[in-house]
Amino acid sequence: MPSNGADPCAIGSPSLAANRPPVPTQSFGWRQATATYAALDLGTNNCRLLIARPAQHGFRVVDAFSRIVRLGEGLSASGRLADTAMDRAVEALKICKGKMTHRGVTRARLVTTEACRAATNGLDFVRRVAEEADLKLEIVDQRTEASLAVTGCAALADPAAEGVIVFDIGGGSTEIVWMGGRSQARDPAGRIREWASLPIGVVSVAERYGGVDVGRELFERMVEDCGETLKPFAKRASAANAAAGFHLLGTSGTVTTVAGIHLGLPRYDRRMVDGLWMEEREILTVIDRLVEMDYAARSANACIGRERADLVLAGCAIFEAIRRAFPSRKVRIADRGLREGILLRMMHEDRAWWRRKQA
């Protein structure tokens, strides 16, 4: 499979890497000529795994897994992870464990985000995963999540841009970052000017407003309420719009779905979507189409599917609120983010590319 196209030199300078504390990772004890890395992101909605080996231009993916588990289903109302949701997640994690064993993974970082951060029984769930799936989940804080997402997709920012708003619309939260230009630092994390973790995600917004019957009036109310949540960050990052070459960079199922529908794909194809530039009018056309669709039509769309048909408009409302707060003529679409950021960080810490040059 092809490399993800990331530039290993963009990970960070030695001085920045030296100041960053080591991250907890899981070692599997195998020894082989080429190290194999795994990054797992268990979010509020999805369980996603990426297994890769270092390559000349970043890394080469050797296996992947993605399943909608809805770990955060009902969390906003109860404050707890539901038993059925935890069951679904554990079963998906067992599959991930099998893939990592089969591929001979030598180092892994397995993170979980907003659902486990917010749930009163989040630590109990982590202990259950250790017992039943033999995996050590790490509950990452909001700053770490934002930094890893930026690291994973920063290579797609316009090299000439002196200001970029990077956003990752998740299931339970949305990470948003004002990132400066490449002249400020080699490490994307070192270019973060402002950041925020907003308590709005596709699952939480859909549970609050409903995701099945969403007309124009309800959609506008969702956008306005998401905009209110965004206001404090928008005020702190207001200067971003004035930067030379400013644009938005989005990484999430929401933006990739919008891109897939725009392209008219008969089925989702990452190769067509990752790195796509979309104009403002193209984004608005797709969102208008989605608002006009009923639930059955959204379910039947190959880029959405039944499992996400009740979530896609909640994601679009968050997307639109960000666009209104930070008007931009174009948006870069990224089908990469947290997992890729984890992989690049681990490989950088292990000097994986340096070793390849010496071989």
GIKA-V847445 format. One record per residue. SS is DSSP state (2 for helix, 1 for strand, 0 for the rest). NEAR is the number of other C-alpha atoms within 10 Angstrom. D_LAST is the distance of its C-alpha to the last C-alpha in whole Angstrom. Layout:
BEGIN
ss->SS near->NEAR d_last->D_LAST
ss->SS near->NEAR d_last->D_LAST
END
This chain:
BEGIN
ss->0 near->8 d_last->22
ss->0 near->10 d_last->21
ss->1 near->16 d_last->19
ss->0 near->17 d_last->22
ss->0 near->14 d_last->22
ss->0 near->22 d_last->21
ss->0 near->14 d_last->19
ss->2 near->21 d_last->17
ss->2 near->13 d_last->18
ss->2 near->18 d_last->22
ss->0 near->26 d_last->21
ss->0 near->20 d_last->22
ss->0 near->14 d_last->22
ss->2 near->12 d_last->21
ss->2 near->9 d_last->25
ss->2 near->14 d_last->26
ss->2 near->15 d_last->23
ss->2 near->11 d_last->24
ss->2 near->8 d_last->28
ss->0 near->9 d_last->27
ss->0 near->7 d_last->28
ss->0 near->10 d_last->26
ss->0 near->12 d_last->27
ss->0 near->13 d_last->28
ss->0 near->17 d_last->25
ss->1 near->17 d_last->26
ss->1 near->12 d_last->23
ss->0 near->13 d_last->24
ss->0 near->10 d_last->22
ss->0 near->12 d_last->20
ss->0 near->11 d_last->17
ss->0 near->10 d_last->14
ss->0 near->5 d_last->11
ss->0 near->11 d_last->11
ss->0 near->17 d_last->13
ss->0 near->24 d_last->17
ss->1 near->27 d_last->19
ss->1 near->31 d_last->23
ss->1 near->25 d_last->25
ss->1 near->27 d_last->29
ss->1 near->21 d_last->32
ss->1 near->28 d_last->35
ss->0 near->24 d_last->38
ss->0 near->28 d_last->41
ss->0 near->25 d_last->41
ss->1 near->20 d_last->38
ss->1 near->23 d_last->35
ss->1 near->22 d_last->32
ss->1 near->24 d_last->29
ss->1 near->23 d_last->25
ss->1 near->27 d_last->22
ss->1 near->24 d_last->19
ss->1 near->19 d_last->15
ss->1 near->24 d_last->13
ss->1 near->18 d_last->13
ss->0 near->14 d_last->12
ss->0 near->15 d_last->16
ss->1 near->25 d_last->17
ss->1 near->26 d_last->16
ss->1 near->18 d_last->18
ss->1 near->19 d_last->21
ss->1 near->16 d_last->21
ss->1 near->14 d_last->25
ss->1 near->16 d_last->27
ss->1 near->15 d_last->31
ss->1 near->15 d_last->34
ss->1 near->16 d_last->37
ss->1 near->17 d_last->40
ss->0 near->24 d_last->42
ss->0 near->25 d_last->44
ss->0 near->28 d_last->43
ss->0 near->26 d_last->45
ss->0 near->23 d_last->48
ss->0 near->16 d_last->52
ss->2 near->23 d_last->50
ss->2 near->18 d_last->52
ss->2 near->10 d_last->55
ss->2 near->11 d_last->54
ss->0 near->15 d_last->52
ss->0 near->18 d_last->50
ss->0 near->25 d_last->48
ss->0 near->17 d_last->50
ss->2 near->11 d_last->49
ss->2 near->13 d_last->49
ss->2 near->18 d_last->46
ss->2 near->21 d_last->44
ss->2 near->15 d_last->45
ss->2 near->16 d_last->43
ss->2 near->23 d_last->40
ss->2 near->23 d_last->40
ss->2 near->15 d_last->40
ss->2 near->22 d_last->37
ss->2 near->24 d_last->35
ss->2 near->16 d_last->35
ss->2 near->14 d_last->34
ss->2 near->24 d_last->31
ss->2 near->16 d_last->30
ss->2 near->12 d_last->30
ss->2 near->19 d_last->28
ss->2 near->24 d_last->25
ss->2 near->13 d_last->26
ss->2 near->9 d_last->26
ss->0 near->15 d_last->22
ss->0 near->19 d_last->21
ss->0 near->24 d_last->21
ss->0 near->19 d_last->19
ss->1 near->21 d_last->20
ss->1 near->24 d_last->23
ss->1 near->22 d_last->26
ss->1 near->22 d_last->29
ss->1 near->23 d_last->32
ss->1 near->21 d_last->35
ss->0 near->23 d_last->37
ss->2 near->26 d_last->41
ss->2 near->27 d_last->43
ss->2 near->26 d_last->42
ss->2 near->16 d_last->42
ss->2 near->16 d_last->46
ss->0 near->19 d_last->47
ss->0 near->15 d_last->49
ss->0 near->15 d_last->47
ss->2 near->20 d_last->44
ss->2 near->15 d_last->43
ss->2 near->12 d_last->45
ss->2 near->20 d_last->43
ss->2 near->19 d_last->39
ss->2 near->15 d_last->40
ss->2 near->16 d_last->42
ss->2 near->21 d_last->38
ss->2 near->13 d_last->37
ss->2 near->11 d_last->39
ss->2 near->12 d_last->39
ss->0 near->18 d_last->36
ss->0 near->13 d_last->34
ss->0 near->21 d_last->32
ss->0 near->19 d_last->32
ss->0 near->23 d_last->33
ss->1 near->21 d_last->33
ss->1 near->20 d_last->36
ss->0 near->16 d_last->35
ss->0 near->14 d_last->37
ss->2 near->18 d_last->38
ss->2 near->14 d_last->36
ss->2 near->14 d_last->33
ss->2 near->23 d_last->34
ss->2 near->26 d_last->34
ss->2 near->23 d_last->31
ss->2 near->22 d_last->29
ss->2 near->27 d_last->31
ss->2 near->33 d_last->30
ss->2 near->28 d_last->27
ss->2 near->25 d_last->26
ss->2 near->26 d_last->28
ss->2 near->27 d_last->28
ss->2 near->18 d_last->26
ss->2 near->19 d_last->29
ss->0 near->26 d_last->32
ss->0 near->18 d_last->33
ss->0 near->12 d_last->31
ss->0 near->12 d_last->34
ss->0 near->17 d_last->36
ss->0 near->21 d_last->37
ss->1 near->26 d_last->38
ss->1 near->27 d_last->37
ss->1 near->27 d_last->39
ss->1 near->26 d_last->36
ss->1 near->26 d_last->38
ss->1 near->27 d_last->37
ss->1 near->24 d_last->40
ss->0 near->26 d_last->40
ss->0 near->30 d_last->42
ss->0 near->26 d_last->44
ss->0 near->24 d_last->43
ss->1 near->24 d_last->42
ss->1 near->24 d_last->39
ss->1 near->26 d_last->39
ss->1 near->26 d_last->38
ss->1 near->25 d_last->39
ss->1 near->26 d_last->35
ss->1 near->23 d_last->35
ss->0 near->22 d_last->34
ss->0 near->20 d_last->30
ss->0 near->11 d_last->32
ss->0 near->13 d_last->32
ss->0 near->16 d_last->29
ss->0 near->17 d_last->25
ss->0 near->21 d_last->26
ss->2 near->24 d_last->28
ss->2 near->22 d_last->29
ss->2 near->18 d_last->30
ss->2 near->20 d_last->32
ss->1 near->22 d_last->35
ss->1 near->14 d_last->38
ss->1 near->16 d_last->40
ss->1 near->22 d_last->40
ss->1 near->19 d_last->42
ss->1 near->21 d_last->42
ss->1 near->18 d_last->45
ss->0 near->17 d_last->47
ss->0 near->23 d_last->47
ss->0 near->26 d_last->45
ss->2 near->29 d_last->46
ss->2 near->29 d_last->47
ss->2 near->24 d_last->49
ss->2 near->25 d_last->51
ss->2 near->21 d_last->51
ss->2 near->18 d_last->53
ss->2 near->13 d_last->55
ss->2 near->15 d_last->56
ss->0 near->16 d_last->56
ss->0 near->21 d_last->54
ss->0 near->16 d_last->56
ss->0 near->14 d_last->59
ss->0 near->22 d_last->57
ss->0 near->15 d_last->60
ss->2 near->11 d_last->59
ss->2 near->9 d_last->61
ss->2 near->15 d_last->59
ss->2 near->19 d_last->56
ss->2 near->15 d_last->57
ss->2 near->13 d_last->58
ss->2 near->24 d_last->55
ss->2 near->21 d_last->53
ss->2 near->17 d_last->56
ss->2 near->16 d_last->55
ss->2 near->23 d_last->51
ss->2 near->21 d_last->52
ss->2 near->12 d_last->54
ss->2 near->15 d_last->51
ss->2 near->22 d_last->49
ss->2 near->15 d_last->51
ss->2 near->12 d_last->50
ss->2 near->18 d_last->47
ss->2 near->21 d_last->48
ss->2 near->10 d_last->50
ss->2 near->13 d_last->47
ss->0 near->19 d_last->45
ss->2 near->14 d_last->48
ss->2 near->12 d_last->46
ss->2 near->21 d_last->43
ss->2 near->20 d_last->45
ss->2 near->10 d_last->46
ss->0 near->14 d_last->42
ss->0 near->13 d_last->41
ss->0 near->15 d_last->40
ss->0 near->25 d_last->41
ss->1 near->24 d_last->40
ss->1 near->24 d_last->39
ss->1 near->26 d_last->36
ss->1 near->25 d_last->37
ss->1 near->25 d_last->35
ss->0 near->21 d_last->37
ss->2 near->22 d_last->38
ss->2 near->25 d_last->41
ss->2 near->26 d_last->40
ss->2 near->25 d_last->38
ss->2 near->22 d_last->41
ss->2 near->26 d_last->43
ss->2 near->26 d_last->40
ss->2 near->23 d_last->41
ss->2 near->22 d_last->44
ss->2 near->17 d_last->44
ss->2 near->15 d_last->42
ss->0 near->13 d_last->45
ss->0 near->15 d_last->42
ss->0 near->11 d_last->43
ss->0 near->12 d_last->41
ss->0 near->18 d_last->38
ss->0 near->12 d_last->35
ss->2 near->13 d_last->32
ss->2 near->10 d_last->31
ss->2 near->14 d_last->34
ss->2 near->22 d_last->35
ss->0 near->19 d_last->31
ss->0 near->19 d_last->32
ss->0 near->17 d_last->35
ss->1 near->17 d_last->38
ss->1 near->16 d_last->41
ss->1 near->12 d_last->44
ss->2 near->14 d_last->47
ss->2 near->11 d_last->50
ss->2 near->16 d_last->47
ss->2 near->22 d_last->46
ss->2 near->14 d_last->50
ss->2 near->12 d_last->51
ss->2 near->19 d_last->49
ss->2 near->21 d_last->50
ss->2 near->13 d_last->54
ss->2 near->13 d_last->53
ss->2 near->21 d_last->52
ss->2 near->20 d_last->55
ss->2 near->14 d_last->57
ss->0 near->15 d_last->55
ss->0 near->14 d_last->57
ss->2 near->17 d_last->55
ss->2 near->12 d_last->55
ss->2 near->14 d_last->54
ss->2 near->23 d_last->51
ss->2 near->17 d_last->50
ss->2 near->12 d_last->50
ss->0 near->16 d_last->48
ss->0 near->16 d_last->45
ss->0 near->23 d_last->43
ss->0 near->24 d_last->45
ss->0 near->15 d_last->46
ss->2 near->16 d_last->48
ss->2 near->13 d_last->46
ss->2 near->19 d_last->46
ss->0 near->22 d_last->49
ss->0 near->23 d_last->51
ss->0 near->24 d_last->48
ss->2 near->26 d_last->47
ss->2 near->28 d_last->50
ss->2 near->30 d_last->49
ss->2 near->29 d_last->46
ss->2 near->27 d_last->47
ss->2 near->26 d_last->50
ss->2 near->25 d_last->47
ss->2 near->24 d_last->45
ss->2 near->22 d_last->49
ss->2 near->23 d_last->49
ss->2 near->21 d_last->46
ss->2 near->19 d_last->47
ss->2 near->12 d_last->50
ss->2 near->18 d_last->49
ss->0 near->20 d_last->47
ss->0 near->16 d_last->48
ss->0 near->17 d_last->45
ss->0 near->13 d_last->45
ss->1 near->18 d_last->42
ss->1 near->25 d_last->40
ss->1 near->22 d_last->36
ss->1 near->25 d_last->36
ss->1 near->28 d_last->32
ss->0 near->21 d_last->32
ss->0 near->23 d_last->29
ss->0 near->23 d_last->29
ss->2 near->26 d_last->29
ss->2 near->25 d_last->27
ss->2 near->26 d_last->24
ss->2 near->23 d_last->25
ss->2 near->28 d_last->24
ss->2 near->29 d_last->21
ss->2 near->27 d_last->20
ss->2 near->20 d_last->21
ss->2 near->20 d_last->19
ss->2 near->22 d_last->16
ss->2 near->22 d_last->17
ss->2 near->17 d_last->18
ss->0 near->12 d_last->15
ss->0 near->13 d_last->13
ss->2 near->20 d_last->11
ss->2 near->19 d_last->10
ss->2 near->11 d_last->9
ss->2 near->10 d_last->6
ss->2 near->12 d_last->5
ss->2 near->8 d_last->6
ss->2 near->6 d_last->4
ss->0 near->6 d_last->0
END
